[in-house]
Amino acid sequence: MMQMTEISPETVAMENEAATTETAPINSRSVDPVDDDRMRQAAELLLAARRERNPIAELPAKLRPATLPEAWRLQEIMVEALGATGGWKVGAASAEATPSCCPLPLWGGYAGNNDTIGASFSRYRGVEAEIAFLLGEDLPPRTVPYSRDEVVAAIASAHPAIEILESAFEDPDKVDRLSAIGDLVTNGGFAAGEAVPGWREIDFASESVTMIVDGTVRVEATASNPGGTDLLRLVLWLANEAQDRTGGLRAGDWITTGSWTGKTMASAGSEVIARFSRFGELRIYFADEPDR
């Protein structure tokens, strides 16, 4: 018999707390000076741990981000080393909380339905079911805030998605909050399914999701995104309030809007299915461990 776990929005919010409790103004980086050399040393350690799949327990105390702006700078340095950015992850701890964001490295290309995630950089293999939007038009920085209608008009399509979680840390849940934020909030990849026709008419408050790993139902949930079911609120915030970080949003950017299932662990060789009630299904595979 398949084992199943019911999950509440409160549980998802607790698991994502490190990613969604940033309450400082989004432009506070310009106020708080960042020790750039120290963050570069921290980035070298984190990138080596990910690349070599040899995680560290924590950053040395002298290299840990001491402020949120330093954690953001650490993110930026890691993304610069990894190459292009393909979009942004945005979420909130509750429907009333101020959102937060993190760049999504392109990782050499995002996965699609039925794709296999290679063994390179794969160690932790956490997965989260999400809903993502693909921009079809630029939303450049401007002083007049974008309206909701303008942001919706800039969205080309909406998709079921899986965020793949990886970390430089042995246990990312046990490290200090700012180090976890600096380590790309555990982002290690992204996969998107087929575009959903008529997505603007879907009521997210009644959307449900099932996460299946290796044939076992691990999570079933309804309206379980901790940031609430108004996902466009998160995209609107990203377009307006995060301009100092994003430099504006661009056509082709993916925007993923927070976990509906919390963190679920997979393994080498696993099959992972994220199945939404109206947003369709996305299936990915993790490659087997290479022979040593």
N, C-alpha and C positions, 0 to 999 in steps of 0.2 A: 504494500500500500504506500502511496506517495505521502510524504510528510508535508504539512502545510503550516505556515505561521501567519496569523492575522497581525497586521501592523497598523498602528494608529499614527495620525499626523504628529502627535507629540513624540513618538519614538523616532520618527524620521528627523524631526527637528533636533533632538538630542544628539543624534549621530552626526549631524551636519553642523553642529554648533561652531566649530572652529572656522568654518567657511562663512558663517552668516551673522556673526555678532560684532562686526566692525561698525562702530557708530561715529567715528571721527569723520569730519567733512572730507569729501572725496579729494579736495585740493589741498589737504593739510600737508602733503609732501613738500610743498613750497615753503612751509613755515618751519618745519623741523629738519635741521641739516642731517644729511646721511653720510656716514663714513663709507665712502664708495669702495675703498680698497679692502676694508674689512668684509663687506658684503660680497666682493668678488672672491675672496678667499673662501667664504662660506659656500658660495655657488660652486666652486671647484670641488669641494668635498661632496656636496650633494649630487652633482652631475656624475662624479666618479662612482659613487655608491650605486646610482641608478644604472649607469652604463655597464659596470662590472657585476651587477646583481649581487653586490656585497654590502648590505645595508649597515648603517651605523646606529648606535643606540641614541645618540643625540649629538648636536653640534657642540664643539668646545665652548665653554661659557663666554670667552672673549669674542667669539664669532657669531653668537646668537643675535638676531635682530632685537634691539632694545625698544623700538617704537614701531607703530604700524607703518609709517613712511619707510623705515628701513626694510620691513618685510616686503612692501611693494617693490622697493628697489631690488631686493633679492630676486623676486619674481621676474623682473625685467631683465636682469643679467642672465638668468637661466634661459629665458625665452630667446634672448639674443644668441646664446650659444647653440641652442637647438635649431635655430633657423626661423622660418616664417611663422607668423601668427595666422591662424585660420578662423579666429573668432573669439568669443568670450563666453564664460560661464557666469551666470548671475543668479543670485538666490537671496532668500531672506529667512530669518528665524521664525517669523510669523507673518500673517497677512498685514499687520500694522507696523512691523519692524522696517527700519531703513535697509534696503538691499545692500549687497556687496558684490564685487566682481573680481574675476581673475582671467588673465589671457589664456587662450587655448592654443598651445603650440600645434603646428600642423603635423608634427611627428612623421614627416615624409609623405603624408596623405592620410585622409580619414577613411575608415572602413565603411562598407555598405552591407546590405543584407547578404547573409551566407558567406561572408568573408572570414578568413582565418587570420588571427592576430599572431604575428611571428614571435619567436622566442626571445629575440633581442629586446632588452629593456623589460621583459615580462618576468616578474618574480612574485609580486603581491597578488595580482589578478582579482582585485575587487571590481564589482560591477554595480551600476545603479541605473534603473530605468528612468528616463526623462522625456520631456517633450521639447523639441528644438525648432527654431525658426531659421530659415535661410533668407538673407536679405537680397532683394533684387535691385535696390537703388541705394545710392550713397545717402548717408545722413551726416553731413560734415558739421564741424563745430559752428555754433552761432549763438548770439546773445539772446535772441528771442526763442523761448522754449518751443520744442516741437509739440504739436497737439497729438492726441491719441490717434486721430484720423490720419494724420501725416505718417505716423510710425506704422500703422496698420497698412497703409498704402505702399509703404516701402518694403513690406514683407512679400517675398515671392512665393513661399510655400512653408508648410508646417509638417513635421515628421516625428515619428517615434524615434527615440534615440537611446543609446547606452553610453554612459560615461565609463571609461575604463580607468580604474584607480591603480596607481603605482606610487611608490614612496621610496625615498632614500633612507627612511628610518625603519628599524626592525619592527617597531609597533608605532605607527603614526598617531594612534589614540593616546599614547603616553608622553609624547613630547610637548614642550611648551607651545602655547597657542601661536605665537609669532613665528616660531620656526616652522610649524605646520603650514601656516599661510605662505611663508617664503618658499616652501617646497611645492609650489603650484597647487596648494590645497589638495594634494594627492592626485592631481590629474596625470594620467599616463596614456591617454588616447581617447578617441571618440568615434562612434559609429552611428550612422543615420539610416533609417529605413526609407521606404517609398513615401513620396508626398501624399498628403491626405486630402482628397477632394472635399470641398465644402467645409474646411476646418473652421471658418469664421462662424458657422452656425452651431458648432458643437458646444454643449454646456459642460465646461470643465468640472463643475461642481458634481456632476454625476459620472464623470469618467473614472473607470476602475482599471487596475493593472494587476498582472500576474507575472512574477519572476520565476522562471524555471531553469534549474541548473542540472544537467545530466539526468533529465527526466523526472526530477523531484520538484514539486511546487514548493518554493522556499518562502515566497511572500505573496499574499493577496491583500489588496488595499483599494479603497475608494476615496477620491478627493484628498489624497494623502500628501500632497506637496506642502511642506511646512510654510512656504511663502504665500500660501493661499491659492485659490483657483483662478484668480485674475492674473494670468501669466503675462498679459500685455502690460500690466503695471510695472513689471520687472524690466521689460524691454524699453518702455518709455523712460524709466529712471536711467537706464544705461545710456540712452540717446541724449538725455538732457544733463543729468547730474554727474556723469562719469566722463565728460568730455576731456578733462585734463589728463585722465589716464588713457583713454582709448585713442585720443587724437581724432575722434570722429569714427563713425561706423561706415563700412564700405560694402558695396554690392559684392556678394559672394561670401560675406562673413556668416558664420554659423553662430547662433546665440542659443545656448542651452540653459534651461530655466529651473534647474533644481531637481533633486531626487524625489521620486514618488515611492520608492521602496526602501530607502536607507541602503546601507552597504551590505552586499551579499558577496560571499567569497566563492570563487571558482578555483580550478586547478589546471595544471597542464593537461591538454587533451580534452578539456571540458567543452560541452555545448551549452550555450546560454541563450535563452529566449526571453525577450521582454514583450509581453502581449497586452495591449490596451484594448478596452472594450470597443472604442470607436476609432482610435488612432492606429489601429492595425498592429502588426507584429514585426519584430526585428530579431534576427537570429545571427549569432556570431560563434566562432569556434576559437579556442586557444590551441596553438600548436603544441605538440608533444615536446618534452624536453629533448634537446639534442643529445646524441650519444657522446659520451665523454671518452 
